Amino acid sequence: MLTVISPKAGMLAAALLATFSLPAIADTATCPAAPSSVPDSPAPTIPPVGKAIPAPDLSGAWPSLAGLPPRCPAIPLVGSHATYNIGPGKTYTDLTSFPWLNLKAGDVVNIYYSPTPYATKIALRPNGTPARPVIINGVADSKGRLPTITGVNAVTAKDAIKQKFYESSGGQLIETGGVIVIFKGYNDAYEYKATNLTIQNLRITGGSEVNHFTDHAGMTRTYDAFSAGIYVVKSQYLTVQNDEIFGNGLGVFVNNKDDLPGTSYFTVVRGSYFHDNGVDGDDHEHNLYVQGIRTLYEGNYIGQLMANAPGSALKDRGSGPVVRYNTIISAARAVDLVESQSDPSSPTFADPLYNYGWVYGNLIIDDFSLPDGGSVDPIHWGGDQYGYSTYHNGPAYFYDNTVIIKATRAQAYHLAVFDLATSQQTMVVSNNIIVHTGTSQMNACTNSSTDGTMGTLKFVDANWTAPFYTYNQCTLDKSKGTFLAGKPVLTPDYRLPMGSPAIGKGSGFPPAGVTFPAPASAANLKVTEQYKLKPNAFTVEPAYAARANVKDLGAFPYP
């Protein structure tokens, strides 16, 4: 259970959750039963020096097929190689004394709830495998409360000091970068990177420029503005799931470099709650900021940033991103899918899916009355710098979403739903509902680039949208689409009311005239789930559930 603790976050969550009363949809996932006994393995020994990690196979179907709801009770797990337990009354009573850098494939670390947050900066460099991942697993107490790892007045884990993690040239650069830092060890080969790591069932906070920590040399320091709850230099198959990440500069940051050793692959962010990250007055920090090849974001609740933070809710600089089944509360942007900053010769640009992206099954709310305001262009595809040739110069597919725009003219005289950077960007829009309440002028699209060209907003199949203002800075192609008459009308929880004209108007899949490039899988990109939110004023439990009817427009089918 993800408990909101900050007053601002609590009031905001309560205000938003009060509008939700989604009918219960039974979880049919088979969750593991709590083990009858949890072993306590001997302390892990220092592993061999890390060697070069080969690039993963990119030919398999992308993305993975959405399974049944991922949310299961936060119980202890047993590792296939070794099991370690941390918490009150356990072998390790704190995070500081545990040798994190020694974890091996098949290891599980259970972190048990403690009423006092764990104030330790952790360094990780695990080498898991697909069959034997390394899992950092939070274990809830009887009330469902998850353990908290905080960077506030944190100390550096002893093994990071002993193994000189922060004494390499790269380590020195990232010591002020986050609460949990993922990189290679001091003696690992340059070509080494962390692989097959899952971080789950934890609350991670405090990686903020306003907070202090004790570094490897015993000095008191502050975090950088660009610091994160989880800061990743490079990784393969990192999964962050069922976590609450708040009160940091960035919630999660995954970096990506020019060469194969520095490239990050296949990050998954699932079923997590992000809120109140960001930096006052600085637009470089976001709730989520992931670079690399093929990132999947599913079943998350991505809330607002901290007050006066002008970053984005979700920012991706990679290839083939998939954003599905989330609730996203817009910041400067709600969904910001832009170009990689890697060299054009890098593996990221070589990915055949670099120029493609998918956004579907999401509830996206752009509400200027919220504490951190809204966005005048919440959904962005293409790029945001000046190397236009490196933009995502192809189509993004936007389907089965529900978009809520709330703004008065005093808050935003005019705004646009989509931002398409240049003539090389197309947004294919299908089976969506776009609602506009308030007096602002809502355009379909705008153009944030300076090259003088306009992208294309291509409507296919059916959509139900509020009237668009006539001043649009892109080409509107309606030749393959139909529009339901009248303004969209939804229930207070953004569902279709009885008798809605949007019931049964969803079309087949893929959208009309669309053929996805290999290895994108039409079967795996089809809408099969919906975001699920439990209506409780004190908790947010992001997840997704099987969608019974995929023929209705928007993110939530009737009834």
Beta strands, then each sheet from edge to edge (+ up, - down):
strand 1: 2-3
strand 2: 82-86
strand 3: 107-112
strand 4: 120-124
strand 5: 134-139
strand 6: 148-150
strand 7: 154-156
strand 8: 178-182
strand 9: 194-200
strand 10: 203-205
strand 11: 212-214
strand 12: 220-222
strand 13: 228-232
strand 14: 235-241
strand 15: 244-246
strand 16: 250-254
strand 17: 268-270
strand 18: 273-275
strand 19: 288-293
strand 20: 296-298
strand 21: 301-302
strand 22: 314-319
strand 23: 322-324
strand 24: 327-329
strand 25: 335-338
strand 26: 357-360
strand 27: 363-367
strand 28: 379-381
strand 29: 395-399
strand 30: 402-406
strand 31: 414-420
strand 32: 426-430
strand 33: 433-437
strand 34: 441-446
strand 35: 456-465
strand 36: 475-483
strand 37: 529-532
strand 38: 539-540
strand 39: 543-546
sheet 1: 1+ 38-
sheet 2: 2+ 3+ 5+ 9+ 14+ 17+ 20+ 23+ 26+ 29+ 32+ 35+ 33+ 30+ 27+ 24+ 21+ 18+ 15+ 10+ 6+
sheet 3: 2+ 3+ 5+ 9+ 14+ 17+ 20+ 23+ 26+ 29+ 32+ 35+ 36+
sheet 4: 12+ 11- 7- 4- 8- 13- 16- 19- 22- 25- 28- 31- 34-
sheet 5: 37+ 39-
end
